[in-house]
Amino acid sequence: MNSIKVVLIDLSGTIHIEDEEIPGCVEALEKLRSCGKFKIKFVTNTTRESKKRLHSLLKQLKFNIDENEIFTSLTAAYKLIESQQLRPLLFLDPNAIEDFEGINTENPNSVVIGLAPDMFDYEHLNKAFRFFIFI
């Protein structure tokens, strides 16, 4: 039987809810780390804030987590965009945009949609719709 090499831990709703730690999670994580038998990575599908902002929140909640241990859905989108040399039209909350610094968004040939309620209006959705019609 193979030994465990990596433990994946979901963030939102597992170790914290919004800006509150789920009681006992900081201590449980420290105990898990003290085993020293495997790597720990943190995953989330949140798209409303950047990895940097999420990391900052977790530090405020007293979690000992390195930013490089966090993998988000925005991280996955960025890596795909970069590898395919895409130029996305970004429908993201302003708190998430920094995860796409350095990405060319001129003359878009793709769309990234995240949790951005302020952008779910006629003007923005029409822009996305028109993009898909004229690809």
C-alpha positions in Angstrom: 0.0 0.0 0.0 1.3 3.5 -0.9 1.8 6.0 1.8 0.1 9.4 1.7 2.3 12.0 0.1 0.0 15.1 0.0 -3.1 16.1 2.0 -5.5 18.4 0.2 -7.6 20.6 2.5 -10.5 22.7 1.3 -10.6 26.2 2.8 -14.0 27.9 2.8 -16.4 26.0 5.0 -13.7 23.5 6.1 -11.2 25.6 8.1 -13.0 28.9 8.0 -16.3 30.5 7.1 -16.0 34.1 5.8 -13.7 35.8 8.3 -14.0 33.3 11.1 -11.9 30.2 11.9 -13.9 27.1 12.5 -13.1 26.3 16.1 -10.1 24.0 16.6 -8.9 24.1 13.0 -5.7 26.1 13.7 -4.7 23.5 16.3 -5.7 20.6 14.1 -3.6 21.9 11.2 -0.6 22.3 13.5 -1.0 18.8 14.7 -1.3 17.5 11.2 1.9 19.4 10.2 3.8 18.1 13.2 3.4 14.6 11.8 5.9 15.6 9.1 4.9 12.7 6.9 3.4 14.5 3.9 2.9 17.9 2.2 -0.2 19.9 2.8 -1.9 21.9 0.1 -5.0 24.1 0.5 -7.6 24.3 -2.3 -10.6 26.4 -3.0 -13.0 27.2 -5.8 -13.6 30.7 -4.6 -13.4 33.4 -7.3 -14.3 36.5 -5.4 -10.8 37.2 -4.0 -7.2 36.8 -5.0 -4.9 34.2 -3.6 -3.0 37.1 -1.9 -6.1 38.4 -0.2 -7.2 34.9 0.9 -3.7 34.2 2.3 -3.9 37.5 4.2 -7.3 36.5 5.7 -5.9 33.1 6.8 -2.9 34.7 8.4 -5.3 37.1 10.3 -7.1 34.0 11.5 -3.8 32.7 12.9 -3.3 29.9 10.3 0.3 29.1 9.6 -0.1 28.7 5.8 2.3 29.7 3.1 0.8 31.5 0.1 2.4 28.9 -2.2 0.5 26.1 -0.5 -2.8 27.6 -1.7 -4.3 26.6 -5.1 -7.5 28.3 -6.2 -9.7 28.1 -9.2 -8.3 31.4 -10.3 -4.8 29.9 -10.1 -6.0 27.1 -12.5 -7.6 29.7 -14.9 -4.4 31.8 -14.9 -2.2 28.7 -15.7 -4.5 27.7 -18.5 -4.6 31.2 -20.0 -0.9 31.5 -19.8 -0.2 28.1 -21.3 -2.7 28.7 -24.2 -1.6 32.3 -24.6 -5.2 33.5 -24.3 -6.4 37.1 -23.9 -9.4 36.9 -21.6 -12.3 39.2 -21.0 -12.3 39.2 -17.2 -15.6 39.2 -15.4 -14.1 39.2 -11.9 -14.6 41.0 -8.6 -12.0 43.8 -8.2 -10.7 41.8 -5.2 -9.7 39.0 -7.6 -8.2 40.9 -10.5 -4.7 40.9 -9.1 -4.4 37.2 -9.8 -4.4 38.1 -13.5 -1.6 40.7 -13.4 0.6 40.4 -16.4 -2.1 38.8 -18.5 -2.8 40.5 -21.8 -6.5 41.4 -22.0 -6.4 43.4 -25.2 -8.5 42.1 -28.1 -9.9 39.2 -26.0 -10.3 35.7 -27.4 -11.7 34.1 -24.2 -13.8 34.9 -21.2 -13.2 34.3 -17.5 -16.3 34.5 -15.3 -16.0 34.5 -11.5 -18.2 35.6 -8.6 -18.7 39.3 -9.6 -22.3 40.3 -8.9 -21.6 43.9 -9.8 -20.8 42.7 -13.3 -24.0 40.6 -13.8 -25.9 43.4 -15.4 -27.2 44.0 -19.0 -24.1 46.0 -20.1 -21.5 43.5 -19.0 -23.5 40.3 -20.0 -24.3 41.8 -23.4 -20.6 42.4 -23.9 -19.8 38.8 -23.1 -22.7 37.6 -25.3 -21.5 39.6 -28.2 -18.0 38.2 -27.8 -19.3 34.7 -28.1 -21.4 35.5 -31.2 -18.5 37.0 -33.1 -15.8 34.5 -32.3 
